[in-house]
Amino acid sequence: MAVLKRRVPMHSLRYFLSMVGLFSKPGLLPSYARNPPGWSKLFLGTVCKGDFTHVIATKYQKGQKSQKKPSHLGPLDDSWQERLADVVTPLWRLSYEEQLKVKFEAQKKILQRLESYIQMLNGVDVTTAVPKSERLSCLLHPIIPSPVINGYRNKSTFSVNRGPDGNPKTVGYYLGTWRGGNIVCVQSNHLKNIPEKHSQVAQYYEIFLRQSPMEPCLVFHEGGYWRELIVRTNSQGHTMAIITLHPQKLSQEELRGQKEIVKEFFIKGPGAACDLTSLYFQESTMTRCSHQQSPFELLFGEPYIFEELLSLKIRISPDAFFQINTAGAEMLYRTVGELAGVNSDTILLDICCGTGVIGLSLAQHTSQVLGIELVEQAVEDARWTAAYNGITNSEFHTGRAEKILPGLLKSKEDGQSIVAVVNPARAGLHYKVVQAIRNCRAIRRLVFVSCKLHGETTRNVIELCCPPNPAKKLLDVWRP
């Protein structure tokens, strides 16, 4: 997480803070994404070479005798389960305290390189400015631990493919790569971050698939029907399941028949043991389909699940974004509130707001909350949450931030003070969003929330902190 304040030059990192571990997966530090294109590629390439956490995890794993990889498919055993754990939660062998130390050092390393790069852009000789071992003049706070470190996920997405024994109707997580042609789907009930309830639903979905005469859809152009399973739960134990099917050339009557079979299995059949709160069904001809592209159809149960967070009752739709670790999210949002520093004269601009929790949790301390979110269902959830909790000073807009934000900011610049909070997906902020934020004088403070500091977040930070660039329409309005 980062906060940039306008009382310093925009291209200063003195107020850059990183708080990793607050809402990230215990033991899970994803490998670096591909280098984004453009003028920051050189810097990001050097960051990727220094993936500190990946190096630590790899070295630790090499010291374990159990890490010998099976050379052939076979029954699911400890070796497969440990290999999956090493991919999904690379630091699972370390204590949580050791994991936090690794993460802290990783963020420090990235910030050192990021700061050096931005200093270079500003004409500072980084070879003589500060000794390399001490080159971190920005403020790096200690990691705030997650209150829950096992079984904390409130959403899990399970794939369907061939298991270690070759059965194509195996539900779990992937090992291997599509490019390498060695994909194996391994059951995930042994993973520390997956709740028992999620594993139970996945187990019964696998039972259902193996009873069904219809084949799974492993590769789109090769046919097949059954695809992934999404499970969402709340702190009260309510469970929503979403089953995806590729319709291929099935008629509407045939599709209705399959829906009834699924429904019967989870209401009266073996799947009734899952005690689902709701079951959704989605026909999808793509890897991912939004509700607008292919609506989620409720087969039975309640249309939403609800969560209690920061004294708010929050509604969550099937495809709405909500932080994976609910207890960690509460700490994250409290910290965002402290960093935002809003008051009764402040407009809080919540970009990529999801279900609107950040803005709504601070609404009573601001003059107005403005939220922007791409997913229409999430915006409907935010509006419901605002109405249910009696919040009347919020306004939520549906659409792409790069299209909505410039006009919204232009209408709010008449002497008003704006604090902006951004919490983008892993693809980062669109360049036009960065441009609009940077060029708006009314924005006095920016809080940037990210699940990983490297990758696209690094690109965004460089664009926000670099010197003025008329060619890129990046002005220098952030000076005192």
Stockholm file with secondary structure:
# STOCKHOLM 1.0

chainA/1-480         MAVLKRRVPMHSLRYFLSMVGLFSKPGLLPSYARNPPGWSKLFLGTVCKGDFTHVIATKYQKGQKSQKKPSHLGPLDDSWQERLADVVTPLWRLSYEEQLKVKFEAQKKILQRLESYIQMLNGVDVTTAVPKSERLSCLLHPIIPSPVINGYRNKSTFSVNRGPDGNPKTVGYYLGTWRGGNIVCVQSNHLKNIPEKHSQVAQYYEIFLRQSPMEPCLVFHEGGYWRELIVRTNSQGHTMAIITLHPQKLSQEELRGQKEIVKEFFIKGPGAACDLTSLYFQESTMTRCSHQQSPFELLFGEPYIFEELLSLKIRISPDAFFQINTAGAEMLYRTVGELAGVNSDTILLDICCGTGVIGLSLAQHTSQVLGIELVEQAVEDARWTAAYNGITNSEFHTGRAEKILPGLLKSKEDGQSIVAVVNPARAGLHYKVVQAIRNCRAIRRLVFVSCKLHGETTRNVIELCCPPNPAKKLLDVWRP
#=GR chainA/1-480 SS CEEEETTSCTTCCTTCCCCTTSSSCTTCCCCCCCCCSSTTHHHHHHHHHTCHHHHHHHHHHHTCGGGCCCSSCCSCCHHHHHHHHHHHSTTTTSCHHHHHHHHHHHHHHHHHHHHHHHHHHTTCCHHHHSCGGGCCCSCCCCCCCCSCCSSCBSEEEEEEECCTTCCSCEEEEEESCTTTTCCEEECCTTCTTSCHHHHHHHHHHHHHHHHCSSCBCSSGGGCCCEEEEEEEECTTCCEEEEEEECCTTCCHHHHHHHHHHHHHHHHTSGGGGGCCSEEEEEECSSSSCCTTTSCCEEEEECSCEEEEETTEEEEECTTCCCCSBHHHHHHHHHHHHHHHCCCTTEEEEEETCTTSHHHHHHGGGSSEEEEEESCHHHHHHHHHHHHHTTCCSEEEEESCHHHHHHHHHHTTCSSCEEEEEECCCTTCCCHHHHHHHHTCTTEEEEEECCSCSSTHHHHHHHHHHSCCBGGGTBCCCCCC
#=GC SS_cons         CEEEETTSCTTCCTTCCCCTTSSSCTTCCCCCCCCCSSTTHHHHHHHHHTCHHHHHHHHHHHTCGGGCCCSSCCSCCHHHHHHHHHHHSTTTTSCHHHHHHHHHHHHHHHHHHHHHHHHHHTTCCHHHHSCGGGCCCSCCCCCCCCSCCSSCBSEEEEEEECCTTCCSCEEEEEESCTTTTCCEEECCTTCTTSCHHHHHHHHHHHHHHHHCSSCBCSSGGGCCCEEEEEEEECTTCCEEEEEEECCTTCCHHHHHHHHHHHHHHHHTSGGGGGCCSEEEEEECSSSSCCTTTSCCEEEEECSCEEEEETTEEEEECTTCCCCSBHHHHHHHHHHHHHHHCCCTTEEEEEETCTTSHHHHHHGGGSSEEEEEESCHHHHHHHHHHHHHTTCCSEEEEESCHHHHHHHHHHTTCSSCEEEEEECCCTTCCCHHHHHHHHTCTTEEEEEECCSCSSTHHHHHHHHHHSCCBGGGTBCCCCCC
//
